[in-house]
């Protein structure tokens, strides 16, 4: 059921699923063949997007704590956006900043409104095909996250802001923000502790296996959920490839993205405010018009 039509509240924001178009074939504004990208870097991002949207975004939406709606596929009520002054220029993730600003405005003015998310509409976007462009994207995302959390720190742990103040913002601060630093330090301290004799080989192996199992479980679960519901990848081979990449994601790719995110935190600490543009190859979009009937082809750089 459409959450906008079924909601008893006024909907001021609506978002949907963003999928990777790399590897797909388009003609006359239609995606005529779904496929996977050729490179490992792009395939890892397919897995990442599936996990993020099918589990993360859906979960926060069900809890009423959505603070991120992808700018590639987002509808905003004009009047509400004008009420809060439109997009701000003091963060490099202006879409997330606007969502939280609307949340704060609604709570402060006692407006009973809805910020909806549904997995039915799909936007197809081209993901970065090179490490340099992926670095720009993830560095900017992490920088913008830090800027936005600092800007709206007055909402943190405040009951008046409901689920957002008590759970969503603390989660993004402690898990997505500070958790990035903890994970990075872990990759440094755990090996040092092992070679220093503070951790036994058995404990080290258990630590590694638990980390891989947990990360793999989330990604594999998202892919299976996609297969059981939408089946947008019709070939069985594609499913097995995605499952393989879901298990391999935590060996190499996760660490690479973590390194990029750490750079974003460092840019935040030194006061950088530059919006880094991601340059797309455009090869997978060659035959597509700007608005495909199966979904939009906006570039969520």
N, C-alpha and C positions, 0 to 999 in steps of 0.2 A: 504494500500500500504506500502511496506517495506520502512522505512525512509532512509535506507542506499542506496538501489538501486535507489530510486527516487531522492535523493539529488544530487544537482549539485556541491556540495563541497566534499572535501576529508574527509571521516569519520575516526576519530582516536580513538573514544571510542563509544561503543555500550552497552547498558544495557537493561534489561527486568524486568518482574514481578517476585517477590519472594513471594511464598505462603507457608503456614504452612502445613507440612505433618502430623503432629500429628493427630491421629484419622483416617488416611487413610490406605487402605490395598494395599500392593504391592506384586507382584509375578513375578519372572524372569525379573526384570528390568522394569516392567510396573506397573503403578498405576491402579489397577483393580477396586477399589471402593473408592470413595471420601466420607469422613465423617468428623464429628467434634470431637475434643478432648473431653475427659470425664470431665476434671477439669475446673473450672471457670477461673483459671489463664491462661490456654492455650487458652480458647475460647475468652477471652478478647484480646489476642494477635492476633488471627485471624481477629477480627474486626479492630484492630489497623493497621495490615499490609494491609488490603483491603483499608482503608482510605488513608494510606500513599502512596501506589503505584498507585491506581486508580485516586486519586485526586491530591495529592501533587506532585508526580514525573511527572505525565502527564502534569499538569499545568505548571511547570517550564520548561518542555521540549518544550511546545508550545510557551512559551515566549522567549526561547533561553537562559535561565538562569540556566541550570542544573549545580549543583556543587556536587551532590551526585549520584553516581551509585553504587548500592550495590555490594560489593566484592563477594557475592555469585553467581552473574550472571553478569559478565562484561567482555567485549572483548576490548583489547587495541592494537593499532597498535604498533608493536615492534619498528619501527624506531623512532616514536615520543617519546615513553617512554625512549628510549636510549638517545635521544637528551636532555631530561631534567634530566638525571642521574638516572632514575629508581625510585623504591620506596624509600622513605626516612624513617629513623628510629627515627626521632625526634618528631613524634606524634604517638598516639596509634590508630588513625583512618587513616591508610596509604592510603586507597582507596580514601577518600574524599580529602586528601592532594594532591594526585597525580592528581586528576581531576582539582583542582584549579591551581596546578603548570602547567598543560598542557594549561589551559585557559590563564594564564599569559604569557607563552612562545609563544603561538599563537598570542596574541595581541602585544607583544613586537617585534615580528619578522614579523608581518603583514602577517601571514599565514591564509588564508581563509579556515578554517576547520570546521567540524561538530562533535558535541558530541550528539549522537543519543540515543533516548529512545523509545522503542516500547512495547506495552502491549501484543504482540502475543507470544513471547517465555516466558516460565515459568520455574522457578527454584523452586524446592520443598526443603524446609529446615526445620529442626527440631528446634522448639522454646524451650526455657528453660521451664522445667516443675516444677521448685521449685522457691520459692522466693529468695533463696540464689543465684541461678544461674542467675535469672533475674536481681538481684541487681548488680552482676558483669558486666553483659552485658550493662545495661543502665548507670551505673557509668562510664564505659569505654567510651561509646559513648559520654557522656557529657564532659568528660575530653578531649577526642580527638577533639571535636568540639571547645572547648576553645583554645586548643593548635593550631589548624589549623587556627582559626580566628586571633590569635595573630601573627602567622607566616606570614600570608598574609595580614596584616593590611594595607600595602602600596597600596593595590588595592581598598580599601574601598572608595566609593564615587568618584572614578576617572573615568571620561567619557571615557578615552581610553580603559577601560575594559568593556565597553558596559553594557549590562543587568546585567552581573555578578557583576561588580563594583558598579553600581548605585542601584541595587535592590536585587539581590540574597544574597550577603554578608551582606548588611545592615539588611535584613530580618533575616538571621540566627544569627546575632549579637544581634539585639534588641528584637526579638521574641523568638528564640530558646535559646539564651544565657541569656541576661539580663531579658527577660520575665519570665524565670524560677524563678529568684530571686523575681521578682515582684509578681508572683503568690503565691510563698511560703509566702511572707510577708503579702499578702492579707488574706491568711487563718489565720494568727495570728492577724492582725490589725482589720479586720472586726468584729470578735466576741468581741474583746476588746472594740471597738467603740460602739457596741450594748449594752454591759453591762455597759459601761461608760455613756450611755445616749446620745451619739453623733449621733446615727442612730436609726430611728424609726423602730418598728416591720414591718410596711408595706414596708418600703424601703429595709429592710433586706430580706424579703420574695421575693420582686421583683428582687433583686440582685441575689439570689439563683436560681430563676426560669429562669432568662435570661441566667445565666451561664449554667444551665442544658440543656436548649433549644438549645443554640448555639452549645454546644458540641455534643448533640444528633443529631442535624441536619446534621452535617458533616459526622458522622458515618453512620447514616441511609441512607444518600444520596449515600455514597460509596457502601453500600450493595445493594441498589436498582439498581445502575449502573451496578454492577456485575451481578445481576439477569437479567437485560434487555439486556446485551451484551453477556457475556460468559456462564452464567448458569453452572458454574463448580460444584455447589452443586445441584444435581438433585432432592433431596427430599424436598418437601414443608416444612416439619417439620424443616429441617436445616435452611431454610430461616427465619422462625419465631423465631427460637432460636437465630440466629445472630441478628435479629432486637431487640430482648429483651436485649441481651447483649450490643448492641449499645446504648440503652437508659440507661442501668445500669453502663456503663463504667465510667461515671463521678462521680459515688458515690462509692468511695473506691479504685478502680483500678487506676484511674488518680492520686489520692493523693499518692498512694503507689509509682508509677513511679516517681512522682515529688520528693518524699523523696530520691529516689535512685539518681536522677539527681542532687539534691543539694549536695549529697556526692561527685559526680564527680567534681562539681565546687570547693568544699572545697579542693579536692585533687589537682586541678589545682593551687589554691592559695598557697598551701604549697609546690608546686614544684614537686609533685609526677609524675612519668613517667612510672609506671609499667603497662605492658600489661596483663590484667587479663583474664585468660582462662576460657571459659564457658564449663563445662562438661555436655554432653548430655546423656540422659538415653539410647537412641539407640533402644528402644523397637519398635517404629513405623517404623524403617528402617530394621528390621530383615530380611525381605524377599526381600529387594531391593538391586540391584547391584549399584555401585557408579554412573552410568549414566543411568537414566531411559529414556525410549523412549519418555515419556510424558514431560520430563524435567529433569534437573540435580537435584541431591539430596545433593548438597553441603550444608555444615553447616555454616551458617552465624553467628557465635558466636561473 
